Amino acid sequence: MFFLFCCSYTTFAQEPADALRYSFLTQFGGTARNQAIGGAGGALGGEFTSMFINPAGLGFYKTGDFVFTPSFSFQNSKSNYLNTPASAKNNSFSIGTTGFILASPSQQEKSMRGMSIGFGINRAADFNNHVYYKATNKNSSASEQYLEQLINDNVTDPNVAANNYPDGASLAFNTYLIDTVQNPDLSVRGYRTQANPATGLIQESNINTRGGITDAALGIAFNVQDKWYFGGTLTFPFLSYHRESNYEETDASDLTNNNFNYYESNETLDTKGVGINGKFGVIFKPIEDLRIGLAYHTPTGYQLTDDYNNEIITDLDGYGGAGIKHQSSTDLNGGQLLESKYKLTTPGRLILSGSVVLRETQNVENQRGFISADVEYVNYKNSSFHDVTNTASTKSYYGVLNGVIDNLYKNAINARLGGELKFNTIMFRLGGAYYGNPYQNESADLFKIAGGLGYRNHGMFIDLTYVYSMNKDINYPYVLEDKPNYPTYLKNNVGSIVATIGFKL
């Protein structure tokens, strides 16, 4: 199943990594206050980020809030490909959790003690990243994926090879990177690549990505007897992902007559779309200083569009004609980018939370702090792509792709823990989070540690937080059916400065 996907994936822009990218959400932190406690706000309540973790927490509000959260991140990416280290850096600015809450408290003698509604946005995922790696490979070439595409489709007509694969094999064929192997009667019996790994190939790649997922949410919550809190949020995630990828293979030998100097592939991918999901939660206060929360986030259904282009450039020491040759997908598609529309469903998640409030009273000004924790379950195997064109080939492809997702990924447990100490108008916070390994046969995870300060006085509050994230992941430069595949091991460290400015309404 896995290799069937590998030999056919270049016909479409979608791949299993897309499903994981849009499912591996680690930005629930929201406001600077909640990020400072590791994002562990599922049972805390009375915090704007509740709308995106456990909306029952909105029921704690007695007055309204307005919040605005800018952030700035410094990223340092380290890679190791074929035991060769490399590094890259990237900085980015974004607007995070922003919006307002309106509260309507009721009289104490009523069972319904209050209702709150809110509207806001939250940065659920950040795709800004830069990955670089370089090493010498004597075992395989990325150009062999184009051979597999033609061989597995049993293409014997050179005209088909030259025109029917505008996102991959046709570009390589028309620039002579791959060429036919002929029988004595000149019929095609196979294909070969000019890039010979036996003499060594210097493989180098730069991948720049940007964009993110921004949730727009409308939430409502109810306070029943100051014991039970119920809430729900309708969320519309707006997804934007842009990737520019440059990949080069250069002849590592000093030979000038082996029909290969270098080839280069330049890919661009733009993915845009919108989704919908619901978040539902409950918080129970069995005693004044203890809160227990449970939340469920439904799967997210996305409607997405990919615009894709690939360009291949070759210098083959004069093979196929002198000079540098190049061709792009637009040359074979009437000058237009390759477009595909599809649906993606990302998995739901279940969150169990608990908070202990120090010196809990009805007057929050008398509280002296809290400790809060979340445990989250998510099954990444439940991601799936769906066809919108109703064509047999597309349905078959997505069926294979979903089978690969089922074999590659697994369920994971995420945990968040943090606390706050309050001294009159000043607050000190500390927290951390762990996001578990989503892969069945590889190792990857993410750790966060955070700390921050807060100031609250006369209806205004300012929070400042520093978050340091440590992420281990993998990236395959290419995947072949009949040869070993070597991953690039990635360590991505990100420092983020987050500020939230808010006002009581």
NUSEVEX-912567 format. One record per residue (C-alpha): x, y, z. Coordinates in steps of 0.02 Angstrom, whole numbers, plus 50000, padded with zeros to 5 digits. Example, Ala and Ser with C-alpha at 12.3 -4.5 7.8 and 13.67 -1.06 7.14 Angstrom:
2
506154977550390/506844994750357/
END
This chain:
505
500005000050000/501375012350048/502395009549890/500865010249780/500605027849844/502425032549822/502455028449638/500875038149599/500875053149716/501655065449594/500045065449492/499245075149635/499895088449754/499165080149910/500195068650019/500105061150194/501175075050267/499775087350224/498535078150332/499735078150480/500215096350455/498415102050466/498035090450614/499565092850726/498885108250816/499965115050956/499355133150964/497915131151088/498925142751202/497945157751141/498225173251249/499915177051327/499215172051496/498675154951439/500265151951340/501275156051497/500425141551587/500795129451445/499065131351369/498275121551514/496645131251518/495345117651493/494605118751669/495175135851725/493775146451654/493635165251649/494975166351514/494705171251333/495625155951267/494255145051344/493295147851183/494585137351089/494945123951221/493395121551330/492035134451293/491185130551459/492515141851535/491635157051460/490265154151589/491415160651727/491375178251658/490435191251763/490965205851652/491525207151472/493295207251402/494185213251246/495905205851207/497225208451072/498745196851055/500225200150939/501745188650939/503475187450864/504435171150838/506275166950810/506545149950729/508135139750717/508015123750615/509385110450619/509405095750499/510405079850478/510335071050311/511455055950280/512475060650434/512785078250367/512175092550479/511495109250417/510465123550488/509285137550439/508405152150524/506735160850504/505795174750595/503925178550587/502585190150657/500755185650682/499165191450765/498515178450887/497015177351001/495945192950980/494115196351015/492815200451146/491695192451276/490005199251332/489335192851498/487575193751570/487545188451754/485895184051838/485265185352016/486015173352144/484355165052188/484105158952010/484765142251948/485425150551791/486745162151862/487365169251698/487655167951512/489135173551408/489415175051223/491025178551132/491795180850962/493635179550924/495055173150817/496485161750867/498075156250778/497835137350783/499355133050676/500885142350612/501735135850455/503155148550447/504735138150432/506385136250339/507225119350314/508915116750233/509945100950207/511405095350099/512345078850083/513145066949957/512115051649909/512865036549819/511305025749826/509895034649735/509295050049643/507665059549663/507485058349473/507095039849494/505365044349557/504955050149380/505545033449311/504375024449431/502935035549380/503115030449197/503605012349225/502195008649347/500945016749229/501665005849089/501955020948977/502705015248810/502195030148703/503485044348713/502105056948673/501175051548831/502775052948931/503075070348861/501335077548892/500275068049019/501305071249177/501445090249187/501875090049373/503355078149363/503895065049237/503485075049080/504595089349139/506025077349171/505745068549004/505685084548902/507295091148980/508155074248949/508425070949135/507575054349099/507565046148929/506925030448846/507765013448839/507345005848669/507214988548595/508114984548432/506524989048337/506565006248424/505035002548531/505115008548712/505524995148841/505935006548987/506675022649050/508325028049127/508975043249219/510535053149175/510905055949360/512025041349409/512165039449599/513655027649580/514815042449553/514005052149696/512635065249692/512695080949798/510895083249854/510375100249922/508675107349968/507925123550032/506105122950088/505235139050140/503465138550205/502285151650272/500465153450321/499415145850457/497695141150518/496665155150596/495095150150689/493605162050688/492425156550826/490755160950901/490495154051076/489145153451209/489165147051388/487995145351537/488295145851724/487135134651825/487165138052013/489025142352006/489325123452002/489055117951824/489635127151669/489135122051493/489765129351330/489925127151144/490885135351004/490585135450817/492285137350733/492795141450555/494655137950525/495395147950381/496875138550309/498275146150206/499875136750163/501245142250042/502795131950005/504285135949896/505465121349876/507125121049785/507985104249761/509645101549670/510705086549624/512475089749565/513755077549498/515015074549638/516345067949517/517535077949409/516905069549250/516355081149110/515745068048987/514545057449089/512975066249025/512565074349192/513125090349276/511605095149381/509715095949386/508605107349485/506765106349534/505825121849591/504105118649663/502775130649726/501185125449813/499765136549875/498395128649977/496895138750033/495215134550106/494025135150251/493345122050369/492065120050506/492045111350675/491195112150843/491895112451018/490855107351167/491295107051350/490765106051531/491615111551692/491085105651865/491555113552032/491265100152165/492055111852294/492535130052284/494375127652247/494265112852126/493715112951943/493565097851828/493315100151641/492925089251492/492905095351312/492665087351142/493195095050977/492305087550828/493295082750671/493605097450556/492955096550379/493955107050255/493605112050076/495325115350001/496095120749836/497895117649783/498795127949651/500415119449603/501865122549487/503505113249459/504995118249353/506435106849307/508105113849247/509495102649181/511305103949126/511795087049053/513525090348981/512795092348806/511655077048810/510065080848712/510835096748644/512005110048708/511525122148845/510355122448995/508605115748971/507065119849073/505205117049073/503795120749196/502065113849228/501285129549154/502115125648986/501055109848976/499465117249052/499065131948941/500065144049047/499005140049201/499485132949370/498915115149405/497375115849514/496515102649618/495025103949735/494695091449873/494025089050048/495045084850202/494405078750369/495565080650518/495315070850679/494305076150830/495065077351003/494545074151182/495225084851325/495125080951512/495635095251627/495805099951808/496215115851905/496525119652087/496235137952132/497175144652282/496005153652402/494515152752287/493165165852323/491775174152227/492855189852222/494235185052100/495315199252166/495585188852324/496215173452231/498055170152252/498415158652106/498065141652029/498795125651959/498005118751800/498255103451690/497565096451526/497705079051451/497205077751268/496885062651156/496965063550966/497045049650836/497995055650683/497485039750588/495765047350571/496315060550445/495635057350271/495535065250099/493945065149995/493605067749810/492525082049747/492695078549560/491825061449562/493105053949442/493685035949458/495545040049453/495395053149590/494345041849701/495615027949679/497055039449722/496245045849881/495805028249932/497645023449920/498175039550006/497005036650153/497685019050170/499445026150180/498885038450316/498165023850414/499845014750403/500945029750441/500095038050590/499375033350759/498515040750910/499445051851031/499265059351204/499645077651233/499875085151407/499925103051470/500315109451646/500505126751720/500135138651861/500035156551919/500455165952078/499605182652108/500275197052211/498995211052208/499125218052031/500615207551974/500555189151919/501965176751891/501665161651778/502565145951726/502045131151619/502495117751494/501735105951367/502135089451281/501395084151114/501605065651081/502305056150932/501035054750789/502055041950687/501915023150697/503705019250646/504655035550668/505055046550818/504415064350833/503735075250972/503625093051033/504025100851202/503595118351260/504155127951413/503475145151452/503495158951580/502725176051594/502125191051692/500435199251704/499775215951765/497955219451806/497255235751873/495755247151846/494965236451712/496535234951606/497735220351593/499395217451505/500215200351493/501935196251424/502555178451393/504055169551322/503775152151248/505185140551194/504695125851084/505775110751043/505135099950900/505885083950828/505235078450659/505745070150495/505665074650311/505945062850164/506725072150015/505925059049902/505235041449917/505665026949799/504845010149780/506334998649759/507755007149856/508075012450036/507345029450080/508345041050191/507465053950300/508115070850350/508035071950540/507455089150596/507605098550759/506595114550757/506795126550904/505675141850913/505685156051037/504105166651040/503735183051127/501855184751154/500935199851223/499085202051263/498265218851296/496505218351365/495115229051436/493585225251540/491955229451452/
END
